[in-house]
């Protein structure tokens, strides 16, 4: 599957008031000084697709802009829109975060409940959360997306996962190949016998 991103538009999202990028399916570099929105831009795309921050958590990031008192500008609606070209066909995705209100029984006034509800769209059609997620999952593996868009993602993985990924990318290698790299390892063949190194280690730990 060939997937290209043509356009990304961000509105009222954390520290970004309004920003639009025309990638036209090409590799693009985004430059800027500190606190100018580079990380927020990457987070916006992650939020649009997977409803998460850059670290993969659903709770670590709040897209609602803050005012000068560091309080939520809750009436604003964080919105992220992206146009993708998927196997030559244009598909658009959009997500919005709307404030939820309750009625104060004493004053009979509408008050912000300090919670949000999200609305998501594919090709301008309102989509249920589960259907939106299913469509994204069809197109993009979340782990792969994080690895190719976030340079810190690999180091955030558990070491076993990092090891597994490296072996997937690299040419297959077995214990004998490793032993041949160093004369000091020659005796390992006699020690291992018919076992692999990991199997032998587990066996020795149980003795």
N, C-alpha and C positions, 0 to 999 in steps of 0.2 A: 504493500500500500504506500502510495506517495502522498505525503502530507506537507503542505506549505502554509505558512501564515502570511497573509497579505496585509492585514491591518489590525491594529489594536487601539482601542479608544478607552480611556479611563476618566471617570467623572466622580468628583466628591469621594475619592477613595483614600483614606488615611490622609497623608500630607499632599496629595495631588488634587488640585481643584479641577483642572481640565487638561488632558494631554492626549495627543493622537499620534500614532506612528504608522507610516506607510512602508511596510517591509517589501511588498510586492513579491513575496516568496523568495527573497534573497537573504543571504547571510548579512546580519547587521550588527554593528557595535554601537552601544549606547554609552556616551561619555558624560561626565559631570563631576562637579566638586562634591564634597561630603554633604549629606543632607539635601540633595537636590532631586531625589526620587528614583535613583537607579535600582535600589533594592525593592522599593515599593512597586516599581514597574514589574519586576520579576514576580513579586508576590501577587500582584493583581492577576496575572495570567494563571498562576497556580490556584488561586482562589476561584477564578472563573471555571476552571476545569475540574478541580478536585475538592473545592470548598475547604482548603487548608492553607496554612502559612508555609513558608519555605522549609521549615523544619519538619513538615509532615504532620503537624498537630492541628487539630480543629479548634483548640482553645487558646493557642498562643498568640493569635493575631485578631485584632479588632479593626475592621475596615472603616468604621465610623470616624469622621474627622473630629478633632478636638478644638475647642475654642481657646481664647487666651487664658481662661481659668483652668485649662486642662480638663474640661468637662465635655461630654459628647455633644456635638451639634446634631442631636438625634433626629431633627426634622429633615436633614439632608439624606439623600438616597444614594449610597455608594453604588456605582454602576460600572461594569466592565463589559466591553463588547469586543469580539474578535471575529475576523473573517478568515476562514481557512479555505484553501483549495485542496480538495481531497480527490485524488485520481482525476484531476482536471475539472471537477465539479465544485462550485462555490457553495459553502455551507457556513452559516453564521451562528454564533453562540452569544448569548447575553445573560448576565445575572445581575439582579438588583437586591439590595438589602433595605427592607422597609421597617419603620418603627411600628411597634404594637402599642395600642392604647387601652386603658381601662377607664371606667367611669367612677369617679370618686363619689361614694354614696352620700357623703355629707354635703359636698358642694355641688354635686351633679355636673361636675366638669370633667372633661376628657383629660387624662393624665398619661404621660409616657410610662409604660410598664417596665422600662429598662430591659426589654427583650426585643428581638427582631424576627422578622419573617422574610424568607427569601423567595424571589420569583425568578424563574429561569425560562429562557426561550431558545428555540432552535428554528432558524429561518423565520424569526418574528412570531412563531407560534408558541403560546404558553404551554409548558411541559411540566408534568409532575416530576418531583424530585427523583423517584426511582427510575423513571423513563429517561430522564436527562442523564443520570449516572450510567445507565445501561448503554446509552448511545456513546458516551465518552469512553467507556470501557471497551467498546467495539473498536474504537479508533486508536486509542493510546494506552499503553501500559503505564500505570502511574510511576512505578519504580524506574522504568527506562526514561520516562519524561524528566524526572527529577535529575537523573544522572547526566543527561545531555543539556540541561538548562541551568543547573545549579552546580558550580565548581566545588562547593562544600559538601554536596550530598553524599559523595562516596565516603568521605571521612566520618560522616555521621552514622554510617552503617555499622552493625555489629561486625567484629573482625572475621567471624566465620562466613558472613555474607560477602564481605569484601574478598575473602580468599576464593569463595566459590565463583564470584564474578570474574576474577582474574584468570581462573582456570578455564572459564568459558571462552574468554577472549584469546588467551594464549594457546599455543600449540600444545596438544596433550603431552603430558610427561609422566613417566612412571618411576617407581623406586630405583630401578636399575639405571635409568638415565641419570638420576641424581648421584648414585654411587660412583658412576664413571667420571664424575666431575672432579673427584678428589681422591688421591691415593689413600688418604687416611680412612676413607669409607669402605675400603675393600672387604674388611672383616665383617661388615654388616650382612653380606650375602650369607655367610655361615650362621650368623646370629638369627637372621630372619627366617631362614629355611623357605618354606612355601607360603609364609605369611607376608602381608603388606605391613608397612611400618606402623600405621595406626592400629591395625589388629594386634600386632605384637606388643605395642605399648599398653593396650587395654589388658592383654593377657598378663603382662608383667605386673601391672598395678593390682591385680587380683591375687597375686601370690603372697 
